[in-house]
Amino acid sequence: MLDIQRIRQDTESVKSGLRLTGTDPAVVDEILALDEQRRSLQTEGDELRARMNADARAIGQEKDPEKRQTLIGAMGELKNRIKELTAAVPQVEARFEALMLSIPNLPLPEVPVGEGESGNTVKEVFGAEPGFPFTPKPHWELMANLGIIDFDRGQKISGSRFYVLKAQGARLQRALINWMLDVHTTRHGYVELYPPAMVREECLVGTGNLPKFGENLYRDIEGEHWFIPTAEVPVTNFYRDEILKASDLPIRHVAYTPCFRREKMSHGKDTRGIKRGHQFDKVELVRFEHPDASRAALEELTSHARRLLELLGLRHRILTIGAGDLSFVACMKYDLETWAPGSGEWLEVSSCSLFQDFQARRAKIRFKDEDGKNRFVHTLNGSGLALPRVVISIIETYQQEDGSVLIPEVLRPYMGGAERISKQP
């Protein structure tokens, strides 16, 4: 969430930032009114309690019965008013907190301006479009013909947007996960975690998924746990309610998890193939940085995710995301997209985001700086990388005329030395 001090002191700038994200800035006025009301109620309560303590001492010292009775009567009125205030403050606080949780992060000044996706700009493209002496096929045809996926049985088991990877298809997915984890831990300096795939509600509040995006999340039937939409949620909350040391920073974690999303926002879109599903696998990078280093960390984080696409030999590009298309929690974001020649489209495989202290305020993650002052850390995250879209790009990029698929060299040791995926018996 935003710092209330920032909203009080830099009101017009905050409103301008919200306008860029498509958020009605009128919410700021309501927040400030509630902020003033809650502070006024708290001040009045403190003053009345002080008066009541003083009156109690006066009653104990008063010898005149009539004056004593007058003081007792006045104290009764104070108690009633304090009771009213005690009941009113939580209601105002609850509304104030709800509104504070409802407003998005503000874009950095360098973020391009534009409504929706119109502000997104291509920063750089890497690699030439692969050429084929034949018409390339989409992954759903290739994978089905190779016998490495079963769409019908996946839907029989779980319904639409589900599938079952088989044989070399399942092994390719597993190889990618293990290889990505190895690159990030051995070359990029991340410490691996394997977190739970279910979390408490406050963890989703901490990362900004709740309360705004509850309809797109899965939860258990009793409502005590939520299935994670990304490993960002449990990994960020690994340090929730903690005060770290400045010397601990930066902290870099990488985690593989299954991810679960309802995909309500994409109803009717991308229904063919494996591009969009309710369950998918992802390797996630999460960083905790000193505020002075977080902007540079975003560039490094993006380079770590991009390096995987480079090693896989996949054509890809970096997009700088405009203010109107930023996620709820990000103040700056790069998207990495890889080319799928059979489908003829760019596929997002990573969003590398800087949140500054937006998540840390919600999750109460702080560090003690060199002066002994407690400050909020800055958090970042990015997919490194998201499956199954990397699988799509590999299958379509490395397809051969006979229908087989070459395996990228870096993955061959993870595939038992196999050089290609051929039709399964």
N, C-alpha and C positions, 0 to 999 in steps of 0.2 A: 504494500500500500504506500501511498505518498505520505510524506512527512507533513503533519498538520501545521508545523511551523512554516513550512514552505508555502502552504495554502494561505495562511494568515498574512505572511509578509510579502508574497509575490503573487497575489491573487490574479491579476490580469494576465501574467505570463502563464500561469496554470490554466486559465480559461482558454488562452490561445492554443496551448498544447493540446487540450482536450478537443478543440474544434478540428485540429488536424487529424485526429483519430476518428472523427465522426461522432464524438460524444457531445451531448447537449451540455454546455458549460453552466446551465442554470443549477446543476447539482452542487456546484461550488457554493452558491449563495445559501442553499439549504444546509450544507455542511457547516458553514460559518455561523449561521443562525443557531443551529443545534449546539455548536461548540460554545458559543456565547451563553446559551441557556444552561448548559450543563455546568459551566464554570461559575455562573451566577448562583445556581442552586447549591453547588458545593461550597461557595464562599459564604452564602447565607447560612448554610448548615453549620459550618465551622464557627461562624460568629455567634449563632444561637447556642451552640454547645458551650462556648466560652462564657456566655452570659449566664447560662444555667449553672455552670460550675461556680461562678462568682456569687450568684443568688443563693446557691446551696450553702456556701460559706457564710453569707450574710444571715441566712435563716438560723444557722447554728449559733451566731453571735448575738442575734436580736433578743432582747429581754421583754420588750413590749408585746403582749399577746395580740393586739389588733394589728400592729405592723407586721408581726410574724405571720399572721393569717393572710395579710395582703400579699406578702412575698410568696407564700405557698400557692396562692391562687394564680399569681403571675407565672410561677414556675409550671403550673399545669398547662397554661396557654402555650408556653415555650415547648413543652413536651409534645403537645398536639401538632404544633407547626413542624417540629423536627420529624415527627412521624409522617407528616404529609410529604416533607422533602425526601425522607428516606424511601418512600414509595415512588416518588416522581423521578428521582435520579436514574435508577436502572432503566426505566422506559426511555428516557432521553438518550442515555448511553447506548442502549441497544439500537436505536434508530441511527444514531451517529456512527456506530461501528458498521452497521449494515451499509450505509452510504459510502463510508470510507473503503469498504471492501468491494464496492460496485464500480469504482472508477479505475480506468486503466492507467498503466504507466505512461509517461510523457516522452515523446520522441526527442532524441538529441538534435541539436541545431543542424548537424550535418546530414540528417536523414532527408531523403527527397520528399517533396510535397506532392500529394495527389490523392484523389478519391479512389477507394478500392485498390485495384491492381494497377491503376494508371500511373502511379508514382514509382513503380518498380522499374529498375534499370539494370541492364546487363553490364556487369563490371568487367568480365573477361570470359572468353571461350577458349577451351583447351582441347586440341585434337581436331582432326578433320573428320567429316562425315564418312563413315565406312562405305566403300563401294562394293557392289555385288554384281557378278555376271548373270544374275538371275533375280527374280522378284523376291525380296525377303518376306518371310512370313511372320505373323505375330506370334508371341510366345505361347498363347493358348493352343494354337494349332501344333506348333513344334513340340511342346511338352506332352500333349496328348498323343501325338504320333510316336514319340519316343517311349511312351509308357511310363513316364516319370511323374505323372500326376493323375488323380482321379477326381474329376469335378462331380460326377453323379453320386458317387458314394459319400463324398464330403457333404453334399447337400442332403443326402438321405440321413446322415448322422446328425447334422446340426442346422440344416436349412440354407437359405441363400447367403452368398458371400463367404462360404466355407468350402474347403477342398482338402484333399489328402495328398501330400507329397510322397512319392514312392521311390525306392531303390536309389539310383544316382541323383534323382531330384532331391530326396531327403538328405543324401550325403553332401550334395552341393551346398544346401542351406547350412548344414552343420559345419562344413569346411569353412564357409565364409565367416561364421560366427567365431570359430576358434582362431582363424587367421587374423581377423580384425582385433580381437582381444590381445593376441600376441604382439601385433604391431604397436598397439597403443601402450602396452605395458613395458615392452622391451626397448622401443625406440622413442616413444613420446613421453615417457615418465609418468604414466597414470598408474594408480594403485587400484587393482580390481576388487570389486565387491560383488557378492551375489545376494541381493536383497529379496525380501518377500515380495510376492506379486499381489498381496492384499495389504491395505493400510487402513489406519484409522482416519476418520473424517477430518480431523485437524491437520493431518498431513496434506490433504488436498487443498485445504484453506491456505496452508503455508505456501504452496507453490502457485496459487492463483487459479486452480481448477474449479474450486468451489468458493462462493456459491454460484457463480455465473454459469458454469458449464455442467451442472449436475445432470441435465437431461441426456448428455452424451456419454455418461459414465455408467458402468455396471456396478451393482452392489449386491451383497448377499441378502437373502430373503428377510433376515432379521434386522438388517440395516446397520450392523455394528462394524462391518468392514466393506471397503470398496476395492474393486479390482483396478490395478494401476493402468493409466493410459500411456505411461512411459516410465522408464526407470528413473527419470528426473525426480519423480515424486518421493520414492523412498530414499534415494541417495541424498537429495537436498535436506530431507528431514533427519538424516543421520546425525546432524549437528543441531537439531532444533532445541531451543531453550538452553543453549550452551554459550559460554564465553571462552573463545579461543585465545591463544597467545599470538601476538604479532609475528613471532618467529615461526609459528605453525604455517603461515601463509607463504606461498599459495598451496592450497590443497587441491589435488587433481584425482578424480576417481573415474573409472570406467566400469560399466556394468552391462551384462546381457540380461534381458528379461523378455518374457512374452508380454505383449501389450494388448489392451482391450478397449475398444471404442465402439459406440453404437452406430456411428456413421449416419446419424439422422440428417446431417447437413448435406450429405451427398446422395440423398435418395434418388434413385433413377439414373445416377451417373456411374460410369465405369463398371458396368455390370458384367462385362466379359473379362475373363482372365483373373489374374491375382493382384491387380493393381491396388484394389481397395477392399479390405475385409474387416470384420469385427474383431479378429484376432490376428496378430502378426508378431514377428520377432524383431528385436532392435538391439543394437549395441549403442549405449549412450555415454557421452562424455559430460561430466559435471565438474565445475571449478568454483573454488571459493578464493576470492582475491582481495588484496588490499585495495581500497578505493583508488589509490594513485596508479595502480597497475592494471585495472580492469579493462580499460579501452584497448591497450596493447594486447591484453590476453585474448580479446575477441578475435584479433587478426591471427594470433597463433593457434587458437582453437580451430578456426576455419581452415587454416593450412593443414592441421592434423587430419581433419576429416577429408579434405581434398586429396591429400596424399594417397589415400586408399584408392580413389578413383584413378589416379595416375598410375599406381602400381598395377591395377587391374586392366589398364589399357583401354579405358572407356572414355569416349568423348563426353565432355561435361562443361558446365559453365557455372559462374557465380553471379547471383542476382543480389543487388542491394535493394532491400524491401522498403517501399515508401511508407510514409506515416499512416496513410489510409488502409494499409494492409498489414500493419504490424500486429503481432499477437497481443493479447490483453496485457501480458506481463513484460514484454520486451520494450526497451527504449531504442534499440538498434538491432538489426537482424540481417544476416546473409542467408540466402537459400542456395544449396548446391543441387543442381539438376543434372541428370545424366540422360543421354540420348538413347531412345529405343527405336532403331531403324525399321523394325517390322511393324510396330504400331504407329510409327511416324509422329512421335511426340516426345517432349521433354518430361522427365519424371523427377519430382522432388525426392531426394534421398537423404537430405539433411537440412535442418534449420539451425543455424548457429546464432545464438541470441545472447545479448547482454541485458541484464535486468537491473544493474546497479544495486541499490539497497531495497528494491521493491519487494522481493521475496523475503529477504532477511528480516524486514520489519514485521512481516506477517508471521514468520517462523521464529522470530526472536533469536537470530544467530548473530552474535557479536564477537568482537575481539578486543583485547586490551592493548591499546597502542603504547608507543614508547613513553608517553607522558602519564600512563596509568589510567587514561580515560577509556571508557567502554564505547566502542563505535560499531556500527553495523558493517558486516562484510559486504562485498559485492559478489553476486552469483552469476554464473554463466552456464549454458549448456548447449550441446549440439549432438545430433545423431552421428554416430561414427562406425557404421552407417545403418540406415533403416532397410530392413528386408520386408517384403519380398521384391521391392522395386529394383534393387541391385541384381537380383536373380533375373528379372525381366530383361534388363539391359545386357547382361552377359549372354543369356540365351539368344537374344535377337542380334546382338553384335557379332557373336562368334558362330552363328549358324553356317552350315555348309550346304552345298547344293543337294547332297544326298540325304539331307534332313538331320544329320548328326550335328553336334555342337562341340567345338574345341574348348578345352578348359584353359583359362588363363594360367600362365606358367607359375605364378606365385601360389596358386591353389593346388597344384598337382601333388605336392608332398602331403597335403591334407586329404587328397582323394586317392590315396594308395598308389600314387605314381601314374594314374590314368591320364591320358592326354586328350581324350575326347569322350563325350557321352553319345553312345550309339543306342539304337532301338533295343529296348529290353525284351528278352524272350517271354 
